[in-house]
Amino acid sequence: MTQQQVAEQIWHYLTSRGWTKQAVSALLGNMQSESEIIADSWESGLIGNMSGGYGLVQWTPATKYINWAQSNGLVYQDVISQCKRLEWEVANSQQFYNPNMTFAQFTKSTQSPEALADIFIRYYERPFNPNQPARGIQARYWFELLKGNNNTEEEDMFTIGADGRGIALVAGGIFYSLLDAKDPTSFWNTGIKHYKVSSKTFDALQERSGRL
């Protein structure tokens, strides 16, 4: 997938889970600097270096995320698996350490994308030099590009199921595999519709989005 397609996937997923558009934009602005928004990204291109950074936000050491994903039955290279790690960190107050804001509060914040991008680099990424205004500029870019994408509208977002295929999410015309049994219920509880389709229709939607 292209960088924009991955960004859209993250945007759809996290906004559907209650993150504000500003918070997701701030996250994307940081991911762009950390990994170019590439899920299977190894720090400095050193593939398999478990002591270096890995993933969209460059978890360091890589084992911090990879071991967690594998212990939870997730494909660690997958974009949504990495979003699930972020959700776990929010729920368990991990990685984000700000004396004035919890990670959960960050996800609900409507401060500007630039301000939230700065908060994220200082209190989540915590590099040696946190003064990186480019991340705020990138956050603003993603906000302006994606803010009109209202993925909470029923006609734009729904789940589908087929015999022998399980359940998947379709958002903005993009097909997303659902990774665990809790996901469908969480979407349905927000009013998202579910449709039973034939396996042929299910496969056609999946193939069109390149998710085979």
N, C-alpha and C positions, 0 to 999 in steps of 0.2 A: 504494500500500500504506500501511497505518497505521504509526505509529512502532513499535509492538510487532512487527508483521510484518517490518519491516526489521531490527529487533534480532534477531528469531528467525533470519532469514536469515544474518546475520553470525555469530550463535552457532553455528548448525549447521555453517557452512562452516569457521570457524576451529577449533572443537573437533575437527572431523573431521581437521584438518591438524595436530593435536598441541598446540594451545594449551590451557592449563588453563581451567577454568570461571572461576577467580578472575581470570586475566589478561583474558579476554574481557569479564568484567563491568567491570573497570577501564577497558578500552577504551570500552565502551558508556557508562559514566558520564561520560567525557570527551567522547565524541561528542555526548552529549545537550546539553552546554554549548556545544560548538563549532558544531554544525549542527542541533540538534534531531533528530539521526539521520536527516537528509535527504541523500541522496547528491548530488543536483543542487542544492547549496546554495552561493550566492555570498555572500561577506562583505558585510554591510550591505545585502543585496538588490541589489547593483550587478551585474546580469547582464552577463557578458562582460568584466568588469574583470579582465584577466589579471595585473595587479599586486597584486590583493587576494587574499584567501584563497578556497579552493574545496574542496568535498567534505566527506565525513564528518568528517575531522579538520582541515579547513581548511588544506590545503597552501598555503604562501605563498612566492613568488607562485604563482598558479594554474597557470602554465605548467610549474612543477616537476613536477606530476602529469599535467596534460593532455597535454603533449608526450610524456611517457613512455608514457602509455596509447596514444596514437595511433601512436607508433613501434612499439608491440608489437601493433598490430592490435586493440586493445580499445575498446569503447564506454566513453568516460570517465565518462558519467553512471551507469553500471551499478554496483550495490552490490558484486558479486563482482569486477569490475575493480578497484575500490578496495581490496578485501581482498587482491587479488593484488599491488597496489603495496605494501601493508604487508608481505606475505610477501617481496617483493623487498628491501625495506629491512632486514628481519631477516637475510636471506641475505647481504646486502652491507654490513651494519653501517652503515646510513645513518639519519640523522635522530635516532636515540635515542643520546644521549651521556651515559653515567653511568659514572664512574670505578670503581664497585663492582659493576656488573652490565651484561652485554651485552644487546642486544635479544632475542637468542635465549634467554637465561636468563630474561628477563622473561616470555616466552611460556610457559615451563615452570614458573613460580613458583606455589607454593601459599600464599604470604602472603595476608593478608586482602584482599578487594576494595578496602577503604578504603585500605590501605597501598599497594597497587599503583596505585590511581587517583592517589594523591599522587606516586608515582614517575613515572607517565606524564606528568602535567602539568609536573613539574619538569624532566624529562630528554628529553621528546619535544616537547610543545607549547611549553614555555619562554616563557610570557607574562610581561609586566612584573610582574604580581602573581600568584605561584604559590600563594598561600595561599587556596585556594578549596575549603573542606571540603564544599561542596554536591556536588562531583564524587564524593567518597567515599560520600556518602549515596545518590546516584544509582546508583553502582556496586553498593552493597549491594542496592538495589531490584531491579536486573536479575539479580543473583545469586540472590536469593530467588525471583524470579519464574520463572527459567529453569533452575535447577540440577537440577530433577527430570526435565528433558528429556534422556534418555539417548539421544542420536542415534547412538551406536555400535552399538546393537542391530540385528541384521540385519533384523528385521521392521519396524523404524522407518526404515531407511535402505538404499537400493539404487539401482542405476542401471538405466536402461531404454534400449533402442535399437530403432529401426524403420527400415525401408528408406526412404531419402530424407529422413530426419529427424535423423540423427546420434544422439548419445548424451546423455542428461540424467540428472541426479541427482534422486531423490525422497527427501526427508528430512522426517520429521514430518508427512507428508501434503502438503508443499509442493514444487512443481516448480521446479528450478533448471537453467537452461541451463548446459552445460559449455562453457568458452570456448576451450580449446585441447586438443590431442591428448594432452598429458601427464596431464590431470586423471583420465580414467577409470582409467588404470594405477595412479595413486597411491591411488585409492579401493580398487581391487581388491586391491592389495597389503596392505591392512589387513583383508581378509576380507569386504568388502562384496560382496553378490551382484549379479549382472547378469542381466536378463531381456530376451529378445527378444519384442517385442510388435508388434501390428499398427499400422499408421499411424493407424488410427481410434482405438485405445486411447491411443496416444501423444498425439494431438491433444486427446483428451478430458481427459487429465490436465493438459495444458498450459493448456487453456481454463479448467478448474476453478480453477486457481491464478492466473488472470489474467496469464499470461506470453506471450500471443500477440503 
